[in-house]
Amino acid sequence: MKAAPTVKEKTIEYRDMPDPVPAGPGDVLLEVSYTGICGSDLHVYRGEFAGRVSFPTIQGHEFAGRVVETGPEVTELKKGDRVCVDPIIPCGRCPVCLSGSYNACRSLKLLGIDLNGGLAQYVLASDCQCFKVPDHIPDRHAAMVELYSIGMHSTTISRIDPGDTVVVLGAGRVGLAVLENLLMTSAAKVAITDIDPAKLRIAEKLGAAATFNCIEVDAVEAVKEWTGGLGPDCIVECIGEADLNVVGGLAPIAQAVQMVRSAGRITLLGQGPHNYEVHWKTLVWKEATIHTSRVSRGEFPRVVAAMAAGRYHPDLLISGEYPLERTGEAFAMLDSEPPEVVKIMIKIQ
């Protein structure tokens, strides 16, 4: 098969590799149609997952495709079925998994990070990871179900109540996916912050009630004014990075603590390499709550249903498309973090 493995730090080659062969009774061999490039893929590409990921490796954990072959115990899928794939592989045996919170499994593995993923013509998955996709959902939209499932999971964790005012910090890939899911809830209004005007314009097209450019305004003060001085009921933080040149100089989680209303809620998705300076006394005095949200937990069927109903707008997030043989070029472009780029898709077939 043709594949685009990452062979060393910041080096992807387009080459022939052996076809994967189903070995287990529940295995499914897929012909990949589209794969999305995620922020985690860039971290692997930069060598930042050393110790967890060894080269060469086939990345790509956001993908969709068609069933080519199934193991003898697979009963719900047949050759030709179009599916999206949940890349999560928990151990299934630890106390966390048995309690139902398998996405927090300490032994969690993901296709495309710990095992070969979707930047190849073929990939192996388990039948329990594969979810059928209706015919009217395009292949490249089906490959974005994983991204939207992260947004749906964080929205569920956030416990949005009718009439809530919500603010998303960060209008990148994940932040915009979170925004789309929040706009399906009973929240009264949802705002979003970022440092890139192009991404904020996308957020406006998706339906954000307000956008705040953190390079132009102090987001904490702007959000307080927008909420009449109360602060939002809920904040979903989707940045993680602390070293941002923003008005006010606060890291995103520190912004969230200052913004949120008393007894409000903060949900953290953002991950970064730094310790954050947070005024915890403010959080305690507000008796606000911080939740964290990691990947997804069973949201794939609901995301597929919402996508089939036209509730998402994937094409507003897709900034470009590359063929498999130009995967290295796509990663090199993304490595420079161009501000106007949100999601890049790789067309495999």
C-alpha positions in Angstrom: 0.0 0.0 0.0 1.0 3.7 -0.3 1.5 5.5 2.9 3.0 8.7 4.3 4.8 7.7 7.5 6.7 10.1 9.7 10.2 8.6 9.6 11.9 11.0 11.9 11.4 14.4 13.4 9.8 16.8 10.9 10.3 14.2 8.0 7.4 12.5 6.3 8.0 10.2 3.3 5.6 8.9 0.7 6.4 5.2 0.2 5.2 1.7 -0.3 4.5 -0.3 2.9 3.1 -3.7 3.6 -0.7 -4.0 3.7 -2.1 -4.6 7.1 -3.7 -8.0 7.5 -6.7 -8.7 9.8 -5.5 -11.0 12.6 -8.2 -11.0 15.2 -11.9 -12.2 14.9 -13.2 -8.6 15.4 -10.7 -6.9 13.1 -11.9 -4.7 10.2 -9.6 -3.7 7.3 -10.5 -0.3 6.0 -9.6 1.5 2.8 -9.1 5.1 4.0 -10.8 7.9 2.1 -9.8 11.0 4.1 -7.7 11.8 7.1 -7.6 15.1 9.0 -4.4 16.6 10.5 -4.8 17.4 14.2 -2.7 19.4 16.6 -1.6 16.1 18.2 -0.3 15.0 14.8 1.9 18.1 14.7 3.3 17.4 18.2 4.3 13.9 17.0 5.7 15.3 13.8 7.9 17.7 15.9 9.2 14.9 18.0 7.3 16.0 21.1 5.8 12.6 21.8 9.3 11.0 22.3 9.0 8.0 24.6 5.4 7.3 23.5 5.8 7.4 19.7 8.8 5.9 17.9 9.6 6.5 14.2 8.7 5.4 11.6 5.0 5.7 12.4 1.9 6.2 10.3 0.0 9.1 11.9 -3.7 10.1 11.4 -6.3 9.5 14.1 -9.1 11.4 12.4 -10.2 9.3 9.4 -13.0 7.6 7.5 -13.1 4.9 4.9 -14.8 1.8 3.5 -14.8 -1.7 4.8 -12.6 -4.1 2.7 -12.5 -7.2 4.9 -13.8 -8.3 8.3 -12.9 -10.9 10.9 -15.1 -13.9 11.4 -16.9 -12.5 14.5 -17.8 -9.1 12.9 -21.6 -9.1 12.3 -22.6 -5.5 12.0 -20.3 -4.5 9.2 -19.9 -5.7 5.6 -17.6 -5.0 2.7 -18.4 -1.6 1.2 -19.8 0.0 4.3 -18.7 3.6 4.8 -17.5 4.2 8.4 -15.8 6.8 10.6 -13.4 5.4 13.2 -13.1 6.2 16.9 -9.3 5.9 17.4 -9.5 5.2 21.2 -8.3 1.9 22.5 -8.7 1.6 26.3 -7.4 -1.4 28.2 -11.0 -2.3 29.3 -9.9 -3.9 32.5 -8.7 -1.2 34.9 -11.0 0.4 37.5 -11.3 3.5 35.4 -12.4 1.6 32.4 -14.8 -0.6 34.4 -16.4 2.6 35.9 -17.2 3.8 32.4 -14.6 6.5 32.1 -12.5 4.6 29.6 -11.3 7.8 27.9 -9.2 8.5 31.1 -7.6 5.0 31.0 -3.9 5.3 32.0 -3.1 2.7 29.4 -5.1 4.4 26.7 -3.8 4.0 23.1 -5.0 5.7 19.9 -4.8 4.7 16.3 -2.6 7.1 14.5 -0.5 7.8 17.6 0.3 4.6 19.4 -0.6 2.4 16.5 -0.6 2.9 12.7 -3.4 5.3 11.6 -5.1 6.8 8.6 -2.3 8.4 6.6 -2.2 5.3 4.4 -4.4 3.5 1.9 -5.4 0.8 4.4 -5.7 0.6 8.2 -6.8 -1.9 10.7 -9.4 -1.2 13.4 -11.7 -3.1 15.7 -15.3 -3.5 14.7 -16.3 -1.7 17.9 -14.4 1.4 16.8 -16.2 1.7 13.4 -19.5 3.6 13.0 -21.5 3.6 9.8 -22.0 6.9 8.0 -25.1 7.7 5.9 -24.6 8.1 2.2 -25.3 11.8 2.1 -22.4 12.6 4.4 -19.3 13.3 2.2 -16.2 11.3 3.0 -14.1 14.3 4.1 -16.9 15.3 6.5 -17.0 11.8 7.9 -13.3 12.1 8.8 -14.2 15.1 11.0 -16.5 13.1 13.3 -13.6 12.5 15.7 -13.0 16.3 16.0 -16.7 17.0 16.6 -16.9 14.2 19.2 -14.3 16.0 21.2 -16.4 19.1 21.1 -19.6 17.2 22.1 -17.8 15.4 25.0 -16.6 18.7 26.4 -20.1 20.2 26.0 -21.6 17.3 27.9 -19.0 17.7 30.7 -19.9 21.4 30.9 -23.5 20.7 31.8 -25.0 23.6 29.9 -28.3 24.7 31.5 -31.1 26.6 29.6 -30.3 30.2 29.3 -26.6 29.9 30.1 -24.1 32.4 28.8 -21.0 30.5 27.6 -17.5 31.7 26.4 -15.1 29.5 24.4 -11.4 30.5 24.8 -9.7 29.7 21.5 -11.1 29.5 18.0 -8.8 26.8 16.6 -9.8 23.4 15.3 -11.1 22.2 18.7 -12.5 25.6 19.8 -14.6 25.9 16.7 -15.8 22.3 17.1 -16.8 23.1 20.7 -18.6 26.2 19.5 -20.7 24.2 17.0 -21.7 21.8 19.8 -22.5 24.5 22.2 -24.7 26.2 19.7 -26.9 23.0 19.7 -27.6 23.4 23.4 -30.1 25.5 25.2 -27.4 28.2 26.0 -28.8 31.7 25.5 -25.6 32.9 23.8 -22.1 31.8 23.2 -19.0 34.0 22.6 -15.5 33.1 21.6 -12.0 34.6 21.9 -8.9 34.2 19.8 -5.9 36.2 18.5 -6.6 35.5 14.8 -9.3 37.7 13.0 -9.8 35.0 10.3 -10.8 32.4 12.8 -13.0 34.8 14.6 -14.8 35.5 11.3 -15.4 31.8 10.9 -16.9 31.7 14.4 -19.2 34.6 13.5 -20.4 32.6 10.4 -21.0 29.6 12.7 -23.3 31.7 14.9 -21.1 33.0 17.8 -23.0 35.8 19.5 -19.8 37.8 20.1 -16.1 37.5 19.3 -13.2 39.1 21.1 -9.7 39.5 19.7 -7.3 39.2 22.6 -4.6 41.2 20.9 -7.0 44.2 20.6 -8.9 44.0 23.9 -8.5 42.6 27.4 -10.7 39.5 27.1 -11.4 39.4 30.8 -12.8 42.9 30.8 -14.6 42.6 27.5 -16.4 39.4 28.6 -17.3 41.0 31.9 -18.8 43.9 30.1 -20.6 41.6 27.6 -22.2 39.7 30.5 -23.3 42.9 32.4 -20.5 42.5 34.9 -21.6 39.0 36.1 -19.2 36.9 34.1 -20.3 33.8 32.0 -22.0 30.8 33.5 -19.5 28.5 31.8 -16.2 28.8 30.1 -14.6 26.2 27.9 -10.9 26.7 27.6 -9.4 25.3 24.3 -5.9 26.8 24.1 -3.6 25.6 26.8 -0.6 27.7 25.7 0.6 30.3 28.2 3.1 32.3 26.2 0.6 34.4 24.3 1.1 38.1 23.7 -2.4 39.2 24.7 -3.8 42.3 26.3 -3.8 41.8 30.0 -1.0 39.2 29.7 -2.9 36.3 31.4 -2.7 32.7 30.3 -6.0 31.2 29.1 -6.8 29.3 32.3 -5.9 32.4 34.4 -8.3 34.4 32.1 -11.0 31.8 32.7 -10.7 32.1 36.5 -11.0 35.9 36.3 -13.9 35.8 33.9 -16.2 33.1 35.3 -19.2 34.2 37.4 -19.4 33.2 41.1 -20.4 29.5 41.3 -19.7 29.2 37.6 -18.1 26.4 35.7 -14.8 26.0 33.7 -14.0 23.1 31.4 -10.4 22.6 30.4 -9.4 21.0 27.1 -6.3 23.0 26.3 -2.9 21.3 26.9 0.4 23.1 27.0 4.0 22.6 28.2 3.9 25.2 30.9 2.7 25.7 34.5 0.1 28.4 34.6 0.0 31.2 37.0 -3.6 31.2 38.3 -5.0 33.3 41.2 -6.6 30.4 43.0 -7.9 32.6 45.8 -10.3 34.1 43.2 -11.5 30.7 42.2 -12.1 29.7 45.8 -13.9 32.9 46.7 -16.2 32.4 43.6 -16.6 28.7 44.6 -16.4 28.1 40.8 -15.8 24.6 39.5 -13.1 23.3 37.1 -13.7 20.2 35.0 -11.4 18.6 32.5 -12.3 16.9 29.2 -10.2 14.4 27.5 -10.9 13.1 23.9 -14.4 11.6 23.7 -16.5 8.9 25.4 -19.1 7.3 23.2 -20.2 10.4 21.4 -19.6 9.1 17.8 -23.1 7.9 17.1 -24.6 11.2 18.3 -22.1 13.2 16.3 -23.0 11.2 13.2 -26.7 11.8 13.8 -26.1 15.5 14.2 -24.0 15.7 11.1 -26.6 13.8 9.1 -29.1 16.3 10.3 -27.0 19.2 9.0 -26.2 20.6 12.4 -22.4 21.0 11.7 -20.7 23.1 9.1 -17.4 21.2 8.3 -16.6 23.1 5.2 -16.2 26.4 7.2 -13.4 24.7 9.2 -11.6 23.0 6.2 -8.9 25.4 5.0 -7.4 23.1 2.4 -6.9 19.6 1.0 -3.8 17.7 0.0 -3.3 14.3 -1.7 -1.6 11.6 0.3 1.7 12.0 -1.7 1.9 15.7 -0.5 1.4 14.9 3.2 4.9 16.1 4.1 4.2 19.4 2.4 0.9 19.8 4.3 2.7 19.1 7.7 5.5 21.5 6.8 3.0 24.2 6.1 1.1 23.6 9.3 4.3 23.5 11.3 4.7 27.2 10.7 1.2 27.7 12.2 -0.3 30.0 9.6 -3.0 32.0 11.5 -5.6 31.7 8.7 -5.5 27.9 8.5 -7.9 25.8 10.6 -8.2 22.2 9.3 -6.3 20.5 6.6 -7.6 17.3 5.1 -5.5 14.6 3.3 -7.3 12.8 0.5 -6.2 9.2 0.5 -8.2 7.6 -2.3 
